[in-house]
Amino acid sequence: MFLVFIGPPGAGKGTQAQRLIDYLEIPHLSTGDMLREAVKQGTELGKKAGPIMAASQLVGDDLMIGIVRERLAEADCTKGCLLDGFPRTIAQAKALDKLFAHMNRSLTAALELRVPEAELIRRLLGRFQEMAKPRADDRPEAVPKRLETYRNETRPVLDFYRLTDRLAAIDGVGSQDEVFDRILRAIDQQTSQK
C-alpha cells in the first residue's frame, strides 16, 4: 500500500503517520526527517538543503525527487510506504507518478489531513512552548510563513490528486483515536474504489 500524507504544519501528520505505519507495517518516508538528518550529518544534500530549510522555504523539486527515488528503491519499500512531506508541488506529484510507473507500482491514495488555520496556529504555538530545543521552523515568527508556503505551493497538489480520484480528505480535529479511525475509513474507501 503506497500512501501520500498531505496536510499543513500542525495538522497532526507526525502523530497519525506513526500510528498508521505501525498499523499497516510499512515504512514511514518523512522527507523532513531525511533532510534534517542530511543537514545534521553534513552530506552534500544537507549542505544544499540546510540554508533553504533555515529560511522556512521548500527544498527544490530536483533535490526532493532524488532523495525520494533513492529511498523508494530500498528493499523495505517493496510492498508499500507512507510518504510524508512529499510531494509538495505538482512537479513532484507528477514525478512520483512516473517513479511508481517505472517501478510497476501505483499510489493507493493521497490522504489530506484538514484542520482550520486558527487551530493550526494554536497547536504550533503550543508545541513551541513545550519543546526543550525547538527547531528554527517551529519558532512563532516562522508560523505564518510556513502556513503561507503550504497554501501557495502545496495546496495545488490536492487538486492534482482530486482530479485523478486519489484524494481522501480527512477531518483532523478531534481525539487522536477519532482522527485515526477516519484515516482508516478513508483508506478503505479508496481501496474499494480500485
Salt bridges, closest charged atoms under 4 A:
ASP33 OD1 - ARG36 NH2 2.78
GLU74 OE1 - ARG71 NH1 3.21
ASP76 OD1 - ARG71 NH1 2.74
ASP84 OD2 - HIS28 NE2 3.01
ASP97 OD1 - ARG166 NH1 2.93
GLU112 OE1 - ARG114 NE 2.93
GLU117 OE1 - ARG151 NH1 2.72
GLU119 OE2 - ARG122 NH2 2.63
GLU119 OE2 - ARG123 NE 2.98
ASP137 OD1 - ARG135 NE 2.96
ASP138 OD1 - ARG127 NH2 3.02
ASP138 OD2 - ARG135 NE 3.78
ASP138 OD1 - ARG146 NH1 3.25
ASP159 OD1 - ARG162 NH1 2.51
ASP171 OD2 - ARG182 NH1 3.92
ASP177 OD1 - ARG19 NH2 2.79
